[in-house]
Amino acid sequence: MTHSLKDRWERSLQNNYGTPSIVLHRGSGAEVWDADGMRYLDLLGGIATNLLGHGNSEISSAIAQQASKLSHVSNFYMHEPVIALAEKLQSFTGDHTARTFFCNSGAEANEAALKLSRLTGRTKILATDGAFHGRTMGALSLTGQPSKRDAFKPLIKGIKHVPFGDIGAARKAISKKVAMFIVEPIQGENGVVVPPTGYLSELRALTSESGVLLAFDCVQTGMGRTGQWFGYESSGIVPDIITLAKGLGAGLPLGATIALGLASQLFTPGSHGSTFGGNPIACAAANAQIAIIEREGLLASNRAKGALLKENISQIEGVDLIRGEGLLLGIVLKQPIAKHVQVRLLTQGFLTNATSETVLRIAPAFTISETQLTEFISALTKELRHG
């Protein structure tokens, strides 16, 4: 069956992903099964997207109920699920001025942030080396990874990249000509890179001094993955813009750009839009997911599971260090064998992601059990010892 499906893939899809090595057929919780019946422990979670794993009955029920009532509404009209979700996101910011624009992806959320920044009357933007903000032309212009950018130049002008975590470089680059500084609280696609303590709060001080919008791309850190709703809260500051996607929609396409303070007044009727943004079904799924996360205390659980993983994985022979927060972790290996390890783990039934030759990224479902985590730790230990 797998061979037949791969042939069909190659005959019908463009080659931007290459041909995936396995065909997934169904999932339950943190486990998935391929078309040949092999079981895998999903440590990647749809790239930090399937927050509650696969086949959650409450989310499935919310989707089905909403689909039976109202599947889509144009942005000419209101519907209750989108209002309820916007209210929840506002409450998570702790700021009553927060206003949300809904879209379909992280790239679109960052495109909206870019457009907001232009409405300040300034045009220059600062981003960071190694950052990933999406693959559409505006978001790609913000992305600080030449391997993804170079083939599509010329990109948007007026965007400068500075070293991530280097407050001195930021200080030199920030001026009253800059509209926005966009940064990830933790760089996900770059290998789960954590900034130095105080970096985000110092950025806030610098941007505030020059009237520059500070945007946090929380697409990967957001919705509780780090043990905080957005991933920047421990810094004790409030940004002007927050972008979300990935885990927001419980597996359905949903992104959000939250603007706070004066930034929340920049969009006016007709200045931006999205046909499918804030779709009732996607919002119903998001609302159901949030209710479960709150009810089950999964933010605290994520912090505890992250600590368990850090403590055990850091002691494995061949591991240099493990970085990240909660259930967004980068395992840095002493040797450049991460891609080999990813393949070897796949053959043993574990889905992970090598972001480079030395970093293995994991972002499992919040509902993954300690028994399953121990299973992964044992497999990784064995692979690095004998692989």
KAPECOR-V828612 format. One record per backbone hydrogen bond with DSSP energy under -0.5 kcal/mol. NH is the residue of the N-H (numbers start at 1). CO is the residue of the C=O. E is the energy in kcal/mol with one decimal. If there is no record, write none. Layout:
((NH:CO:E) (NH:CO:E))
This chain:
((5:1:-2.3) (6:2:-2.3) (7:3:-2.0) (8:4:-2.1) (9:5:-2.4) (10:6:-2.3) (11:7:-1.6) (12:8:-0.9) (12:9:-1.0) (13:9:-2.8) (17:14:-0.5) (18:15:-0.5) (20:18:-0.6) (24:22:-0.6) (25:33:-3.2) (26:33:-1.5) (28:31:-2.9) (29:54:-3.0) (31:28:-1.9) (32:40:-2.2) (33:26:-2.9) (34:38:-2.3) (35:23:-2.3) (37:34:-2.1) (40:32:-3.0) (41:349:-2.9) (42:30:-3.0) (42:40:-0.7) (43:41:-1.1) (43:351:-1.5) (48:44:-2.4) (48:363:-0.5) (49:45:-3.0) (50:45:-2.6) (51:49:-2.0) (53:50:-1.7) (54:29:-2.3) (60:56:-2.5) (61:57:-2.3) (62:58:-2.2) (63:59:-2.5) (64:60:-2.4) (65:61:-2.8) (66:62:-2.2) (67:63:-2.6) (68:64:-1.7) (69:65:-0.7) (69:66:-0.8) (70:66:-3.2) (77:74:-1.8) (83:79:-1.2) (84:80:-2.7) (85:81:-2.1) (86:82:-2.3) (87:83:-2.4) (88:84:-1.9) (89:85:-2.5) (90:86:-2.4) (91:87:-2.2) (92:88:-2.0) (93:89:-1.5) (94:90:-1.0) (95:90:-1.0) (98:95:-1.6) (99:259:-2.6) (101:257:-2.4) (103:255:-2.4) (109:105:-1.9) (110:106:-2.3) (111:107:-2.1) (112:108:-2.2) (113:109:-1.7) (114:110:-2.2) (115:111:-2.3) (116:112:-2.5) (117:113:-2.2) (118:114:-1.5) (119:115:-1.1) (119:116:-0.7) (120:117:-1.5) (121:118:-1.7) (122:117:-0.6) (123:177:-0.6) (124:177:-1.1) (125:158:-2.5) (126:180:-2.9) (127:160:-2.5) (129:162:-2.4) (130:144:-3.2) (131:128:-1.7) (140:136:-3.7) (141:137:-1.4) (142:138:-1.1) (143:139:-1.3) (144:131:-1.4) (148:145:-1.8) (149:145:-1.2) (150:146:-2.7) (152:149:-2.3) (153:150:-1.2) (159:156:-0.5) (160:125:-2.6) (160:158:-0.5) (162:127:-2.3) (166:163:-1.5) (167:165:-1.0) (170:166:-1.8) (171:167:-2.4) (172:168:-1.8) (173:169:-1.5) (174:170:-2.3) (178:175:-1.5) (179:124:-3.7) (180:124:-1.0) (181:213:-2.8) (182:126:-2.7) (182:180:-0.5) (183:215:-2.4) (187:193:-2.4) (188:186:-0.8) (191:188:-1.8) (192:187:-0.8) (192:188:-1.2) (193:187:-2.1) (194:192:-0.5) (195:185:-0.7) (199:196:-2.1) (202:198:-2.3) (203:199:-2.3) (204:200:-2.0) (205:201:-1.9) (206:202:-2.3) (207:203:-2.9) (208:204:-2.3) (209:205:-1.9) (210:206:-1.3) (211:207:-0.6) (211:208:-0.9) (212:207:-2.9) (213:179:-2.5) (215:181:-2.8) (215:213:-0.6) (216:241:-2.7) (217:183:-2.1) (217:215:-0.6) (218:216:-1.1) (218:243:-1.9) (222:218:-2.2) (223:229:-2.6) (224:228:-0.9) (224:229:-0.9) (225:222:-0.8) (226:221:-1.0) (226:228:-0.6) (227:224:-1.6) (235:232:-2.4) (236:233:-2.0) (240:214:-2.5) (241:214:-1.8) (242:258:-2.5) (243:216:-2.4) (244:256:-2.8) (247:48:-0.6) (247:219:-0.6) (248:245:-3.1) (249:246:-0.9) (250:247:-1.3) (251:246:-0.6) (252:249:-1.7) (255:103:-1.8) (256:244:-2.4) (257:101:-2.8) (258:242:-3.4) (258:256:-0.5) (259:99:-2.9) (259:257:-0.6) (260:240:-2.9) (263:260:-1.3) (264:261:-1.3) (265:262:-1.7) (266:263:-1.4) (271:268:-2.6) (278:103:-0.8) (279:276:-1.4) (281:71:-0.7) (283:279:-2.6) (284:280:-2.3) (285:281:-2.2) (286:282:-2.3) (287:283:-2.8) (288:284:-2.1) (289:285:-2.3) (290:286:-2.5) (291:287:-2.0) (292:288:-1.8) (293:289:-2.4) (294:290:-2.6) (295:291:-2.5) (296:292:-2.7) (297:294:-0.8) (298:293:-2.1) (301:297:-1.6) (302:298:-2.4) (303:299:-1.7) (304:300:-2.1) (305:301:-2.7) (306:302:-2.6) (307:303:-2.1) (308:304:-2.1) (309:305:-2.5) (310:306:-2.6) (311:307:-2.5) (312:308:-2.0) (313:309:-3.0) (314:310:-1.9) (315:312:-0.7) (316:313:-1.8) (319:316:-2.0) (320:318:-0.5) (320:332:-2.7) (321:332:-1.4) (323:330:-2.4) (325:328:-1.2) (327:225:-2.7) (328:325:-1.8) (329:362:-2.3) (330:323:-3.0) (331:329:-0.5) (331:360:-3.3) (332:321:-2.7) (332:330:-0.8) (333:331:-0.6) (333:358:-3.4) (334:318:-2.6) (337:335:-2.4) (338:357:-3.0) (341:337:-2.7) (342:338:-2.6) (343:339:-1.8) (344:340:-2.4) (345:341:-2.9) (346:342:-2.0) (347:343:-1.9) (348:344:-0.8) (348:345:-0.5) (349:346:-1.5) (350:345:-1.9) (351:41:-2.5) (352:350:-0.6) (353:361:-1.5) (355:353:-0.8) (355:359:-1.4) (356:359:-1.1) (360:331:-2.3) (361:353:-4.3) (361:359:-0.5) (362:329:-2.4) (363:43:-3.2) (365:42:-0.6) (366:51:-3.4) (367:51:-0.5) (368:365:-1.7) (373:369:-2.3) (374:370:-2.5) (375:371:-1.8) (376:372:-2.0) (377:373:-2.6) (378:374:-2.3) (379:375:-1.9) (380:376:-2.9) (381:377:-2.4) (382:378:-2.3) (383:379:-2.4) (384:380:-2.6) (385:381:-1.6) (386:382:-2.2) (387:383:-2.9))
